[in-house]
Amino acid sequence: MSKQEFMELMDEFIEWIKTGNDVSSFDKLEELFRMSKHFQDTEDRDINQKRVEVLILLKHMTDNSDVQRYIERRIEQLGR
């Protein structure tokens, strides 16, 4: 499981979202979660920047204010 593979998978997921597809129907969602867990404590700027990009897209997809606040906190943590 390489950084490059994870970055490519996140790019694929971002494009999936941007084209209006439902998040839950992304066929590699389980793999994305598994890889995300593997890299969860990384200090790698590229990975964390890509995560922020994903979170921003997800934040705009929900009307749930609790979820939006959680995403905002997570974005702040990754931005440090």
Beta strands, then each sheet from edge to edge (+ up, - down):
end
